[in-house]
Amino acid sequence: MTAEAEVFYDFKGLQCPLPVLKTRKKLQDLSAGDRIRIETTDPLSPLDIAHFCQSEGHILLEQQNEGRVFHFLIQKG
């Protein structure tokens, strides 16, 4: 994919640790600079995704929540 690519995945309904594990797997298929947008409903996702990005060298560009749905935009490092 190019540095401008952005893909979306719906991980709503998955519980910890599946949102992080699936995000890691999807990011493996992308190139550095590509972006992935994900949605989750796991209440631990904000902490888990932020920690995952920090520890794996990815950039958490956006993090929002709408009720019980959490939205993340991650740029692959």
N, CA, C, O and CB atoms as a CASP TS submission, in Angstrom:
PFRMAT TS
TARGET T0000
AUTHOR 0000-0000-0000
METHOD Language model
MODEL 1
PARENT N/A
ATOM      1  N   MET     1       0.833  -1.174   0.000  1.00  0.00           N
ATOM      2  CA  MET     1       0.000   0.000   0.000  1.00  0.00           C
ATOM      3  C   MET     1       0.882   1.243   0.000  1.00  0.00           C
ATOM      4  O   MET     1       2.055   1.183   0.368  1.00  0.00           O
ATOM      5  CB  MET     1      -0.950  -0.005   1.207  1.00  0.00           C
ATOM      6  N   THR     2       0.315   2.351  -0.410  1.00  0.00           N
ATOM      7  CA  THR     2       1.068   3.597  -0.431  1.00  0.00           C
ATOM      8  C   THR     2       0.999   4.275   0.927  1.00  0.00           C
ATOM      9  O   THR     2       0.222   3.875   1.794  1.00  0.00           O
ATOM     10  CB  THR     2       0.540   4.533  -1.524  1.00  0.00           C
ATOM     11  N   ALA     3       1.824   5.313   1.106  1.00  0.00           N
ATOM     12  CA  ALA     3       1.854   6.036   2.374  1.00  0.00           C
ATOM     13  C   ALA     3       0.540   6.746   2.649  1.00  0.00           C
ATOM     14  O   ALA     3       0.306   7.180   3.777  1.00  0.00           O
ATOM     15  CB  ALA     3       2.989   7.039   2.378  1.00  0.00           C
ATOM     16  N   GLU     4      -0.321   6.874   1.652  1.00  0.00           N
ATOM     17  CA  GLU     4      -1.584   7.571   1.835  1.00  0.00           C
ATOM     18  C   GLU     4      -2.750   6.612   2.066  1.00  0.00           C
ATOM     19  O   GLU     4      -3.887   7.060   2.219  1.00  0.00           O
ATOM     20  CB  GLU     4      -1.868   8.439   0.633  1.00  0.00           C
ATOM     21  N   ALA     5      -2.502   5.341   2.094  1.00  0.00           N
ATOM     22  CA  ALA     5      -3.580   4.360   2.229  1.00  0.00           C
ATOM     23  C   ALA     5      -4.186   4.409   3.632  1.00  0.00           C
ATOM     24  O   ALA     5      -3.484   4.604   4.625  1.00  0.00           O
ATOM     25  CB  ALA     5      -3.059   2.943   1.923  1.00  0.00           C
ATOM     26  N   GLU     6      -5.509   4.225   3.687  1.00  0.00           N
ATOM     27  CA  GLU     6      -6.208   4.122   4.965  1.00  0.00           C
ATOM     28  C   GLU     6      -7.261   3.038   4.822  1.00  0.00           C
ATOM     29  O   GLU     6      -8.053   3.047   3.880  1.00  0.00           O
ATOM     30  CB  GLU     6      -6.851   5.491   5.391  1.00  0.00           C
ATOM     31  N   VAL     7      -7.264   2.105   5.763  1.00  0.00           N
ATOM     32  CA  VAL     7      -8.235   1.017   5.735  1.00  0.00           C
ATOM     33  C   VAL     7      -9.036   1.037   7.033  1.00  0.00           C
ATOM     34  O   VAL     7      -8.574   1.556   8.049  1.00  0.00           O
ATOM     35  CB  VAL     7      -7.531  -0.360   5.537  1.00  0.00           C
ATOM     36  N   PHE     8     -10.237   0.469   6.991  1.00  0.00           N
ATOM     37  CA  PHE     8     -11.139   0.460   8.144  1.00  0.00           C
ATOM     38  C   PHE     8     -11.473  -0.974   8.534  1.00  0.00           C
ATOM     39  O   PHE     8     -11.708  -1.829   7.681  1.00  0.00           O
ATOM     40  CB  PHE     8     -12.432   1.250   7.836  1.00  0.00           C
ATOM     41  N   TYR     9     -11.489  -1.219   9.845  1.00  0.00           N
ATOM     42  CA  TYR     9     -11.902  -2.518  10.369  1.00  0.00           C
ATOM     43  C   TYR     9     -12.839  -2.313  11.550  1.00  0.00           C
ATOM     44  O   TYR     9     -12.601  -1.468  12.412  1.00  0.00           O
ATOM     45  CB  TYR     9     -10.674  -3.366  10.787  1.00  0.00           C
ATOM     46  N   ASP    10     -13.897  -3.093  11.572  1.00  0.00           N
ATOM     47  CA  ASP    10     -14.893  -3.049  12.630  1.00  0.00           C
ATOM     48  C   ASP    10     -14.624  -4.198  13.595  1.00  0.00           C
ATOM     49  O   ASP    10     -14.869  -5.361  13.273  1.00  0.00           O
ATOM     50  CB  ASP    10     -16.337  -3.128  12.048  1.00  0.00           C
ATOM     51  N   PHE    11     -14.123  -3.868  14.769  1.00  0.00           N
ATOM     52  CA  PHE    11     -13.839  -4.870  15.788  1.00  0.00           C
ATOM     53  C   PHE    11     -14.837  -4.777  16.943  1.00  0.00           C
ATOM     54  O   PHE    11     -14.550  -5.230  18.052  1.00  0.00           O
ATOM     55  CB  PHE    11     -12.409  -4.706  16.309  1.00  0.00           C
ATOM     56  N   LYS    12     -15.994  -4.198  16.686  1.00  0.00           N
ATOM     57  CA  LYS    12     -17.011  -4.090  17.733  1.00  0.00           C
ATOM     58  C   LYS    12     -17.470  -5.489  18.144  1.00  0.00           C
ATOM     59  O   LYS    12     -17.611  -6.382  17.309  1.00  0.00           O
ATOM     60  CB  LYS    12     -18.219  -3.237  17.248  1.00  0.00           C
ATOM     61  N   GLY    13     -17.700  -5.659  19.446  1.00  0.00           N
ATOM     62  CA  GLY    13     -18.146  -6.941  19.977  1.00  0.00           C
ATOM     63  C   GLY    13     -17.012  -7.849  20.421  1.00  0.00           C
ATOM     64  O   GLY    13     -17.252  -8.836  21.116  1.00  0.00           O
ATOM     65  N   LEU    14     -15.782  -7.534  20.033  1.00  0.00           N
ATOM     66  CA  LEU    14     -14.633  -8.345  20.444  1.00  0.00           C
ATOM     67  C   LEU    14     -14.118  -7.863  21.795  1.00  0.00           C
ATOM     68  O   LEU    14     -14.063  -6.661  22.052  1.00  0.00           O
ATOM     69  CB  LEU    14     -13.506  -8.285  19.381  1.00  0.00           C
ATOM     70  N   GLN    15     -13.744  -8.796  22.648  1.00  0.00           N
ATOM     71  CA  GLN    15     -13.231  -8.463  23.974  1.00  0.00           C
ATOM     72  C   GLN    15     -11.715  -8.617  24.007  1.00  0.00           C
ATOM     73  O   GLN    15     -11.122  -9.318  23.187  1.00  0.00           O
ATOM     74  CB  GLN    15     -13.884  -9.353  25.049  1.00  0.00           C
ATOM     75  N   CYS    16     -11.109  -7.944  24.973  1.00  0.00           N
ATOM     76  CA  CYS    16      -9.673  -7.985  25.206  1.00  0.00           C
ATOM     77  C   CYS    16      -9.212  -9.451  25.286  1.00  0.00           C
ATOM     78  O   CYS    16      -9.841 -10.251  25.979  1.00  0.00           O
ATOM     79  CB  CYS    16      -9.303  -7.212  26.512  1.00  0.00           C
ATOM     80  N   PRO    17      -8.159  -9.804  24.609  1.00  0.00           N
ATOM     81  CA  PRO    17      -7.184  -9.004  23.884  1.00  0.00           C
ATOM     82  C   PRO    17      -7.415  -8.950  22.373  1.00  0.00           C
ATOM     83  O   PRO    17      -6.545  -8.482  21.640  1.00  0.00           O
ATOM     84  CB  PRO    17      -5.824  -9.534  24.150  1.00  0.00           C
ATOM     85  N   LEU    18      -8.564  -9.419  21.897  1.00  0.00           N
ATOM     86  CA  LEU    18      -8.769  -9.557  20.448  1.00  0.00           C
ATOM     87  C   LEU    18      -8.644  -8.254  19.655  1.00  0.00           C
ATOM     88  O   LEU    18      -8.060  -8.292  18.572  1.00  0.00           O
ATOM     89  CB  LEU    18     -10.116 -10.140  20.198  1.00  0.00           C
ATOM     90  N   PRO    19      -9.150  -7.106  20.114  1.00  0.00           N
ATOM     91  CA  PRO    19      -8.968  -5.898  19.301  1.00  0.00           C
ATOM     92  C   PRO    19      -7.490  -5.580  19.027  1.00  0.00           C
ATOM     93  O   PRO    19      -7.130  -5.204  17.911  1.00  0.00           O
ATOM     94  CB  PRO    19      -9.620  -4.713  19.995  1.00  0.00           C
ATOM     95  N   VAL    20      -6.645  -5.732  20.040  1.00  0.00           N
ATOM     96  CA  VAL    20      -5.215  -5.469  19.845  1.00  0.00           C
ATOM     97  C   VAL    20      -4.589  -6.528  18.942  1.00  0.00           C
ATOM     98  O   VAL    20      -3.810  -6.193  18.050  1.00  0.00           O
ATOM     99  CB  VAL    20      -4.481  -5.430  21.202  1.00  0.00           C
ATOM    100  N   LEU    21      -4.913  -7.779  19.157  1.00  0.00           N
ATOM    101  CA  LEU    21      -4.333  -8.846  18.336  1.00  0.00           C
ATOM    102  C   LEU    21      -4.725  -8.700  16.873  1.00  0.00           C
ATOM    103  O   LEU    21      -3.889  -8.880  15.987  1.00  0.00           O
ATOM    104  CB  LEU    21      -4.771 -10.212  18.856  1.00  0.00           C
ATOM    105  N   LYS    22      -5.979  -8.378  16.613  1.00  0.00           N
ATOM    106  CA  LYS    22      -6.427  -8.211  15.230  1.00  0.00           C
ATOM    107  C   LYS    22      -5.829  -6.952  14.605  1.00  0.00           C
ATOM    108  O   LYS    22      -5.507  -6.942  13.418  1.00  0.00           O
ATOM    109  CB  LYS    22      -7.958  -8.151  15.168  1.00  0.00           C
ATOM    110  N   THR    23      -5.680  -5.889  15.401  1.00  0.00           N
ATOM    111  CA  THR    23      -5.042  -4.671  14.903  1.00  0.00           C
ATOM    112  C   THR    23      -3.599  -4.963  14.515  1.00  0.00           C
ATOM    113  O   THR    23      -3.144  -4.539  13.452  1.00  0.00           O
ATOM    114  CB  THR    23      -5.100  -3.547  15.961  1.00  0.00           C
ATOM    115  N   ARG    24      -2.885  -5.676  15.360  1.00  0.00           N
ATOM    116  CA  ARG    24      -1.491  -6.043  15.064  1.00  0.00           C
ATOM    117  C   ARG    24      -1.411  -6.833  13.757  1.00  0.00           C
ATOM    118  O   ARG    24      -0.545  -6.568  12.922  1.00  0.00           O
ATOM    119  CB  ARG    24      -0.886  -6.873  16.227  1.00  0.00           C
ATOM    120  N   LYS    25      -2.303  -7.791  13.580  1.00  0.00           N
ATOM    121  CA  LYS    25      -2.293  -8.617  12.366  1.00  0.00           C
ATOM    122  C   LYS    25      -2.580  -7.779  11.126  1.00  0.00           C
ATOM    123  O   LYS    25      -1.921  -7.952  10.101  1.00  0.00           O
ATOM    124  CB  LYS    25      -3.323  -9.750  12.480  1.00  0.00           C
ATOM    125  N   LYS    26      -3.545  -6.881  11.203  1.00  0.00           N
ATOM    126  CA  LYS    26      -3.884  -6.033  10.053  1.00  0.00           C
ATOM    127  C   LYS    26      -2.739  -5.083   9.722  1.00  0.00           C
ATOM    128  O   LYS    26      -2.468  -4.830   8.548  1.00  0.00           O
ATOM    129  CB  LYS    26      -5.170  -5.232  10.332  1.00  0.00           C
ATOM    130  N   LEU    27      -2.063  -4.554  10.740  1.00  0.00           N
ATOM    131  CA  LEU    27      -0.954  -3.635  10.498  1.00  0.00           C
ATOM    132  C   LEU    27       0.226  -4.332   9.823  1.00  0.00           C
ATOM    133  O   LEU    27       0.996  -3.683   9.115  1.00  0.00           O
ATOM    134  CB  LEU    27      -0.502  -3.005  11.807  1.00  0.00           C
ATOM    135  N   GLN    28       0.381  -5.630  10.027  1.00  0.00           N
ATOM    136  CA  GLN    28       1.485  -6.362   9.404  1.00  0.00           C
ATOM    137  C   GLN    28       1.407  -6.313   7.881  1.00  0.00           C
ATOM    138  O   GLN    28       2.432  -6.386   7.203  1.00  0.00           O
ATOM    139  CB  GLN    28       1.486  -7.812   9.874  1.00  0.00           C
ATOM    140  N   ASP    29       0.207  -6.191   7.348  1.00  0.00           N
ATOM    141  CA  ASP    29       0.020  -6.173   5.900  1.00  0.00           C
ATOM    142  C   ASP    29       0.210  -4.785   5.292  1.00  0.00           C
ATOM    143  O   ASP    29       0.166  -4.638   4.071  1.00  0.00           O
ATOM    144  CB  ASP    29      -1.353  -6.687   5.558  1.00  0.00           C
ATOM    145  N   LEU    30       0.420  -3.764   6.130  1.00  0.00           N
ATOM    146  CA  LEU    30       0.530  -2.394   5.646  1.00  0.00           C
ATOM    147  C   LEU    30       1.982  -1.948   5.598  1.00  0.00           C
ATOM    148  O   LEU    30       2.859  -2.566   6.201  1.00  0.00           O
ATOM    149  CB  LEU    30      -0.280  -1.451   6.527  1.00  0.00           C
ATOM    150  N   SER    31       2.220  -0.867   4.872  1.00  0.00           N
ATOM    151  CA  SER    31       3.547  -0.260   4.801  1.00  0.00           C
ATOM    152  C   SER    31       3.652   0.856   5.829  1.00  0.00           C
ATOM    153  O   SER    31       2.639   1.399   6.269  1.00  0.00           O
ATOM    154  CB  SER    31       3.834   0.280   3.377  1.00  0.00           C
ATOM    155  N   ALA    32       4.875   1.197   6.209  1.00  0.00           N
ATOM    156  CA  ALA    32       5.085   2.310   7.138  1.00  0.00           C
ATOM    157  C   ALA    32       4.421   3.564   6.574  1.00  0.00           C
ATOM    158  O   ALA    32       4.564   3.875   5.392  1.00  0.00           O
ATOM    159  CB  ALA    32       6.608   2.554   7.388  1.00  0.00           C
ATOM    160  N   GLY    33       3.706   4.269   7.421  1.00  0.00           N
ATOM    161  CA  GLY    33       2.998   5.478   7.001  1.00  0.00           C
ATOM    162  C   GLY    33       1.542   5.237   6.655  1.00  0.00           C
ATOM    163  O   GLY    33       0.744   6.174   6.671  1.00  0.00           O
ATOM    164  N   ASP    34       1.176   3.992   6.339  1.00  0.00           N
ATOM    165  CA  ASP    34      -0.232   3.682   6.071  1.00  0.00           C
ATOM    166  C   ASP    34      -1.029   3.831   7.361  1.00  0.00           C
ATOM    167  O   ASP    34      -0.483   3.769   8.462  1.00  0.00           O
ATOM    168  CB  ASP    34      -0.391   2.244   5.487  1.00  0.00           C
ATOM    169  N   ARG    35      -2.329   4.028   7.195  1.00  0.00           N
ATOM    170  CA  ARG    35      -3.198   4.240   8.348  1.00  0.00           C
ATOM    171  C   ARG    35      -4.287   3.186   8.413  1.00  0.00           C
ATOM    172  O   ARG    35      -4.768   2.689   7.395  1.00  0.00           O
ATOM    173  CB  ARG    35      -3.819   5.628   8.298  1.00  0.00           C
ATOM    174  N   ILE    36      -4.659   2.863   9.636  1.00  0.00           N
ATOM    175  CA  ILE    36      -5.754   1.937   9.873  1.00  0.00           C
ATOM    176  C   ILE    36      -6.732   2.629  10.823  1.00  0.00           C
ATOM    177  O   ILE    36      -6.333   3.198  11.840  1.00  0.00           O
ATOM    178  CB  ILE    36      -5.240   0.566  10.463  1.00  0.00           C
ATOM    179  N   ARG    37      -7.990   2.571  10.480  1.00  0.00           N
ATOM    180  CA  ARG    37      -9.049   3.116  11.334  1.00  0.00           C
ATOM    181  C   ARG    37      -9.827   1.926  11.876  1.00  0.00           C
ATOM    182  O   ARG    37     -10.276   1.067  11.117  1.00  0.00           O
ATOM    183  CB  ARG    37      -9.993   4.121  10.544  1.00  0.00           C
ATOM    184  N   ILE    38      -9.983   1.882  13.196  1.00  0.00           N
ATOM    185  CA  ILE    38     -10.706   0.766  13.800  1.00  0.00           C
ATOM    186  C   ILE    38     -11.787   1.285  14.737  1.00  0.00           C
ATOM    187  O   ILE    38     -11.702   2.396  15.261  1.00  0.00           O
ATOM    188  CB  ILE    38      -9.740  -0.162  14.558  1.00  0.00           C
ATOM    189  N   GLU    39     -12.807   0.454  14.934  1.00  0.00           N
ATOM    190  CA  GLU    39     -13.857   0.718  15.914  1.00  0.00           C
ATOM    191  C   GLU    39     -13.953  -0.489  16.832  1.00  0.00           C
ATOM    192  O   GLU    39     -13.910  -1.633  16.380  1.00  0.00           O
ATOM    193  CB  GLU    39     -15.232   1.013  15.221  1.00  0.00           C
ATOM    194  N   THR    40     -14.084  -0.220  18.130  1.00  0.00           N
ATOM    195  CA  THR    40     -14.210  -1.282  19.118  1.00  0.00           C
ATOM    196  C   THR    40     -15.292  -0.912  20.130  1.00  0.00           C
ATOM    197  O   THR    40     -15.714   0.241  20.213  1.00  0.00           O
ATOM    198  CB  THR    40     -12.857  -1.536  19.830  1.00  0.00           C
ATOM    199  N   THR    41     -15.731  -1.899  20.890  1.00  0.00           N
ATOM    200  CA  THR    41     -16.650  -1.654  21.999  1.00  0.00           C
ATOM    201  C   THR    41     -16.069  -2.153  23.318  1.00  0.00           C
ATOM    202  O   THR    41     -16.704  -2.003  24.362  1.00  0.00           O
ATOM    203  CB  THR    41     -17.997  -2.328  21.731  1.00  0.00           C
ATOM    204  N   ASP    42     -14.906  -2.728  23.292  1.00  0.00           N
ATOM    205  CA  ASP    42     -14.266  -3.220  24.513  1.00  0.00           C
ATOM    206  C   ASP    42     -13.862  -2.025  25.381  1.00  0.00           C
ATOM    207  O   ASP    42     -13.100  -1.175  24.920  1.00  0.00           O
ATOM    208  CB  ASP    42     -13.023  -4.110  24.176  1.00  0.00           C
ATOM    209  N   PRO    43     -14.348  -1.935  26.626  1.00  0.00           N
ATOM    210  CA  PRO    43     -14.043  -0.776  27.464  1.00  0.00           C
ATOM    211  C   PRO    43     -12.557  -0.604  27.786  1.00  0.00           C
ATOM    212  O   PRO    43     -12.143   0.484  28.186  1.00  0.00           O
ATOM    213  CB  PRO    43     -14.806  -0.879  28.738  1.00  0.00           C
ATOM    214  N   LEU    44     -11.760  -1.638  27.622  1.00  0.00           N
ATOM    215  CA  LEU    44     -10.320  -1.528  27.855  1.00  0.00           C
ATOM    216  C   LEU    44      -9.549  -1.072  26.619  1.00  0.00           C
ATOM    217  O   LEU    44      -8.346  -0.826  26.696  1.00  0.00           O
ATOM    218  CB  LEU    44      -9.778  -2.853  28.323  1.00  0.00           C
ATOM    219  N   SER    45     -10.220  -0.961  25.502  1.00  0.00           N
ATOM    220  CA  SER    45      -9.551  -0.606  24.247  1.00  0.00           C
ATOM    221  C   SER    45      -8.761   0.696  24.306  1.00  0.00           C
ATOM    222  O   SER    45      -7.640   0.725  23.798  1.00  0.00           O
ATOM    223  CB  SER    45     -10.563  -0.508  23.159  1.00  0.00           C
ATOM    224  N   PRO    46      -9.275   1.774  24.893  1.00  0.00           N
ATOM    225  CA  PRO    46      -8.472   3.004  24.909  1.00  0.00           C
ATOM    226  C   PRO    46      -7.096   2.808  25.542  1.00  0.00           C
ATOM    227  O   PRO    46      -6.100   3.306  25.017  1.00  0.00           O
ATOM    228  CB  PRO    46      -9.215   4.094  25.654  1.00  0.00           C
ATOM    229  N   LEU    47      -7.030   2.104  26.641  1.00  0.00           N
ATOM    230  CA  LEU    47      -5.731   1.837  27.273  1.00  0.00           C
ATOM    231  C   LEU    47      -4.910   0.848  26.463  1.00  0.00           C
ATOM    232  O   LEU    47      -3.718   1.056  26.238  1.00  0.00           O
ATOM    233  CB  LEU    47      -5.928   1.305  28.691  1.00  0.00           C
ATOM    234  N   ASP    48      -5.547  -0.224  26.027  1.00  0.00           N
ATOM    235  CA  ASP    48      -4.839  -1.282  25.303  1.00  0.00           C
ATOM    236  C   ASP    48      -4.271  -0.795  23.974  1.00  0.00           C
ATOM    237  O   ASP    48      -3.116  -1.076  23.655  1.00  0.00           O
ATOM    238  CB  ASP    48      -5.770  -2.456  25.058  1.00  0.00           C
ATOM    239  N   ILE    49      -5.073  -0.067  23.199  1.00  0.00           N
ATOM    240  CA  ILE    49      -4.616   0.399  21.885  1.00  0.00           C
ATOM    241  C   ILE    49      -3.504   1.434  22.045  1.00  0.00           C
ATOM    242  O   ILE    49      -2.523   1.405  21.302  1.00  0.00           O
ATOM    243  CB  ILE    49      -5.794   0.999  21.080  1.00  0.00           C
ATOM    244  N   ALA    50      -3.648   2.353  23.014  1.00  0.00           N
ATOM    245  CA  ALA    50      -2.601   3.353  23.246  1.00  0.00           C
ATOM    246  C   ALA    50      -1.289   2.678  23.648  1.00  0.00           C
ATOM    247  O   ALA    50      -0.227   3.044  23.145  1.00  0.00           O
ATOM    248  CB  ALA    50      -3.040   4.353  24.338  1.00  0.00           C
ATOM    249  N   HIS    51      -1.355   1.708  24.538  1.00  0.00           N
ATOM    250  CA  HIS    51      -0.151   0.991  24.968  1.00  0.00           C
ATOM    251  C   HIS    51       0.453   0.198  23.812  1.00  0.00           C
ATOM    252  O   HIS    51       1.670   0.187  23.627  1.00  0.00           O
ATOM    253  CB  HIS    51      -0.476   0.050  26.141  1.00  0.00           C
ATOM    254  N   PHE    52      -0.397  -0.460  23.041  1.00  0.00           N
ATOM    255  CA  PHE    52       0.076  -1.216  21.881  1.00  0.00           C
ATOM    256  C   PHE    52       0.840  -0.307  20.919  1.00  0.00           C
ATOM    257  O   PHE    52       1.942  -0.643  20.486  1.00  0.00           O
ATOM    258  CB  PHE    52      -1.108  -1.886  21.155  1.00  0.00           C
ATOM    259  N   CYS    53       0.257   0.841  20.586  1.00  0.00           N
ATOM    260  CA  CYS    53       0.914   1.757  19.646  1.00  0.00           C
ATOM    261  C   CYS    53       2.258   2.224  20.184  1.00  0.00           C
ATOM    262  O   CYS    53       3.250   2.249  19.456  1.00  0.00           O
ATOM    263  CB  CYS    53       0.017   2.967  19.361  1.00  0.00           C
ATOM    264  N   GLN    54       2.289   2.592  21.447  1.00  0.00           N
ATOM    265  CA  GLN    54       3.527   3.068  22.049  1.00  0.00           C
ATOM    266  C   GLN    54       4.600   1.979  22.050  1.00  0.00           C
ATOM    267  O   GLN    54       5.756   2.246  21.722  1.00  0.00           O
ATOM    268  CB  GLN    54       3.269   3.552  23.476  1.00  0.00           C
ATOM    269  N   SER    55       4.228   0.775  22.409  1.00  0.00           N
ATOM    270  CA  SER    55       5.219  -0.298  22.515  1.00  0.00           C
ATOM    271  C   SER    55       5.672  -0.836  21.161  1.00  0.00           C
ATOM    272  O   SER    55       6.780  -1.359  21.045  1.00  0.00           O
ATOM    273  CB  SER    55       4.658  -1.426  23.335  1.00  0.00           C
ATOM    274  N   GLU    56       4.819  -0.711  20.127  1.00  0.00           N
ATOM    275  CA  GLU    56       5.156  -1.249  18.808  1.00  0.00           C
ATOM    276  C   GLU    56       5.695  -0.190  17.840  1.00  0.00           C
ATOM    277  O   GLU    56       6.085  -0.517  16.719  1.00  0.00           O
ATOM    278  CB  GLU    56       3.937  -1.904  18.204  1.00  0.00           C
ATOM    279  N   GLY    57       5.718   1.080  18.269  1.00  0.00           N
ATOM    280  CA  GLY    57       6.267   2.135  17.420  1.00  0.00           C
ATOM    281  C   GLY    57       5.298   2.712  16.409  1.00  0.00           C
ATOM    282  O   GLY    57       5.720   3.324  15.428  1.00  0.00           O
ATOM    283  N   HIS    58       3.997   2.528  16.634  1.00  0.00           N
ATOM    284  CA  HIS    58       2.979   3.112  15.765  1.00  0.00           C
ATOM    285  C   HIS    58       2.503   4.428  16.376  1.00  0.00           C
ATOM    286  O   HIS    58       2.760   4.698  17.549  1.00  0.00           O
ATOM    287  CB  HIS    58       1.784   2.129  15.560  1.00  0.00           C
ATOM    288  N   ILE    59       1.814   5.244  15.585  1.00  0.00           N
ATOM    289  CA  ILE    59       1.346   6.545  16.054  1.00  0.00           C
ATOM    290  C   ILE    59      -0.171   6.524  16.159  1.00  0.00           C
ATOM    291  O   ILE    59      -0.867   6.261  15.179  1.00  0.00           O
ATOM    292  CB  ILE    59       1.815   7.680  15.107  1.00  0.00           C
ATOM    293  N   LEU    60      -0.673   6.801  17.344  1.00  0.00           N
ATOM    294  CA  LEU    60      -2.116   6.909  17.562  1.00  0.00           C
ATOM    295  C   LEU    60      -2.509   8.342  17.220  1.00  0.00           C
ATOM    296  O   LEU    60      -2.301   9.259  18.014  1.00  0.00           O
ATOM    297  CB  LEU    60      -2.518   6.533  19.052  1.00  0.00           C
ATOM    298  N   LEU    61      -3.081   8.526  16.027  1.00  0.00           N
ATOM    299  CA  LEU    61      -3.402   9.859  15.526  1.00  0.00           C
ATOM    300  C   LEU    61      -4.698  10.407  16.106  1.00  0.00           C
ATOM    301  O   LEU    61      -4.802  11.603  16.380  1.00  0.00           O
ATOM    302  CB  LEU    61      -3.495   9.833  14.023  1.00  0.00           C
ATOM    303  N   GLU    62      -5.681   9.541  16.294  1.00  0.00           N
ATOM    304  CA  GLU    62      -6.977   9.962  16.828  1.00  0.00           C
ATOM    305  C   GLU    62      -7.518   8.884  17.747  1.00  0.00           C
ATOM    306  O   GLU    62      -7.307   7.688  17.544  1.00  0.00           O
ATOM    307  CB  GLU    62      -7.981  10.258  15.687  1.00  0.00           C
ATOM    308  N   GLN    63      -8.224   9.353  18.768  1.00  0.00           N
ATOM    309  CA  GLN    63      -8.945   8.444  19.660  1.00  0.00           C
ATOM    310  C   GLN    63     -10.187   9.180  20.125  1.00  0.00           C
ATOM    311  O   GLN    63     -10.093  10.224  20.771  1.00  0.00           O
ATOM    312  CB  GLN    63      -8.054   7.981  20.883  1.00  0.00           C
ATOM    313  N   GLN    64     -11.355   8.634  19.794  1.00  0.00           N
ATOM    314  CA  GLN    64     -12.621   9.255  20.163  1.00  0.00           C
ATOM    315  C   GLN    64     -13.567   8.172  20.645  1.00  0.00           C
ATOM    316  O   GLN    64     -13.387   6.990  20.350  1.00  0.00           O
ATOM    317  CB  GLN    64     -13.237  10.041  18.970  1.00  0.00           C
ATOM    318  N   ASN    65     -14.582   8.597  21.395  1.00  0.00           N
ATOM    319  CA  ASN    65     -15.629   7.640  21.727  1.00  0.00           C
ATOM    320  C   ASN    65     -16.991   8.284  21.533  1.00  0.00           C
ATOM    321  O   ASN    65     -17.187   9.473  21.783  1.00  0.00           O
ATOM    322  CB  ASN    65     -15.472   7.131  23.171  1.00  0.00           C
ATOM    323  N   GLU    66     -17.915   7.465  21.082  1.00  0.00           N
ATOM    324  CA  GLU    66     -19.312   7.842  20.912  1.00  0.00           C
ATOM    325  C   GLU    66     -20.119   6.811  21.687  1.00  0.00           C
ATOM    326  O   GLU    66     -20.378   5.714  21.192  1.00  0.00           O
ATOM    327  CB  GLU    66     -19.738   7.902  19.380  1.00  0.00           C
ATOM    328  N   GLY    67     -20.510   7.165  22.893  1.00  0.00           N
ATOM    329  CA  GLY    67     -21.197   6.188  23.730  1.00  0.00           C
ATOM    330  C   GLY    67     -20.266   5.048  24.073  1.00  0.00           C
ATOM    331  O   GLY    67     -19.218   5.250  24.687  1.00  0.00           O
ATOM    332  N   ARG    68     -20.650   3.853  23.676  1.00  0.00           N
ATOM    333  CA  ARG    68     -19.829   2.665  23.965  1.00  0.00           C
ATOM    334  C   ARG    68     -18.912   2.271  22.814  1.00  0.00           C
ATOM    335  O   ARG    68     -18.247   1.237  22.885  1.00  0.00           O
ATOM    336  CB  ARG    68     -20.721   1.498  24.305  1.00  0.00           C
ATOM    337  N   VAL    69     -18.866   3.064  21.770  1.00  0.00           N
ATOM    338  CA  VAL    69     -18.022   2.752  20.613  1.00  0.00           C
ATOM    339  C   VAL    69     -16.786   3.647  20.641  1.00  0.00           C
ATOM    340  O   VAL    69     -16.886   4.867  20.772  1.00  0.00           O
ATOM    341  CB  VAL    69     -18.809   2.939  19.275  1.00  0.00           C
ATOM    342  N   PHE    70     -15.622   3.018  20.516  1.00  0.00           N
ATOM    343  CA  PHE    70     -14.348   3.725  20.499  1.00  0.00           C
ATOM    344  C   PHE    70     -13.796   3.713  19.076  1.00  0.00           C
ATOM    345  O   PHE    70     -13.817   2.687  18.397  1.00  0.00           O
ATOM    346  CB  PHE    70     -13.337   3.083  21.495  1.00  0.00           C
ATOM    347  N   HIS    71     -13.304   4.870  18.638  1.00  0.00           N
ATOM    348  CA  HIS    71     -12.760   5.037  17.291  1.00  0.00           C
ATOM    349  C   HIS    71     -11.276   5.379  17.415  1.00  0.00           C
ATOM    350  O   HIS    71     -10.887   6.221  18.225  1.00  0.00           O
ATOM    351  CB  HIS    71     -13.534   6.152  16.495  1.00  0.00           C
ATOM    352  N   PHE    72     -10.461   4.719  16.608  1.00  0.00           N
ATOM    353  CA  PHE    72      -9.022   4.951  16.627  1.00  0.00           C
ATOM    354  C   PHE    72      -8.512   5.098  15.197  1.00  0.00           C
ATOM    355  O   PHE    72      -8.966   4.405  14.287  1.00  0.00           O
ATOM    356  CB  PHE    72      -8.285   3.798  17.355  1.00  0.00           C
ATOM    357  N   LEU    73      -7.566   6.008  15.016  1.00  0.00           N
ATOM    358  CA  LEU    73      -6.838   6.127  13.758  1.00  0.00           C
ATOM    359  C   LEU    73      -5.366   5.951  14.095  1.00  0.00           C
ATOM    360  O   LEU    73      -4.796   6.716  14.873  1.00  0.00           O
ATOM    361  CB  LEU    73      -7.116   7.510  13.039  1.00  0.00           C
ATOM    362  N   ILE    74      -4.763   4.933  13.498  1.00  0.00           N
ATOM    363  CA  ILE    74      -3.385   4.561  13.801  1.00  0.00           C
ATOM    364  C   ILE    74      -2.562   4.640  12.523  1.00  0.00           C
ATOM    365  O   ILE    74      -2.986   4.176  11.465  1.00  0.00           O
ATOM    366  CB  ILE    74      -3.311   3.135  14.421  1.00  0.00           C
ATOM    367  N   GLN    75      -1.382   5.233  12.638  1.00  0.00           N
ATOM    368  CA  GLN    75      -0.435   5.252  11.520  1.00  0.00           C
ATOM    369  C   GLN    75       0.669   4.256  11.827  1.00  0.00           C
ATOM    370  O   GLN    75       1.272   4.283  12.900  1.00  0.00           O
ATOM    371  CB  GLN    75       0.151   6.691  11.280  1.00  0.00           C
ATOM    372  N   LYS    76       0.923   3.380  10.871  1.00  0.00           N
ATOM    373  CA  LYS    76       1.961   2.366  11.072  1.00  0.00           C
ATOM    374  C   LYS    76       3.326   3.029  11.125  1.00  0.00           C
ATOM    375  O   LYS    76       3.662   3.867  10.287  1.00  0.00           O
ATOM    376  CB  LYS    76       1.922   1.305   9.950  1.00  0.00           C
ATOM    377  N   GLY    77       4.111   2.637  12.133  1.00  0.00           N
ATOM    378  CA  GLY    77       5.456   3.171  12.314  1.00  0.00           C
ATOM    379  C   GLY    77       6.475   2.422  11.490  1.00  0.00           C
ATOM    380  O   GLY    77       7.661   2.749  11.528  1.00  0.00           O
TER
END
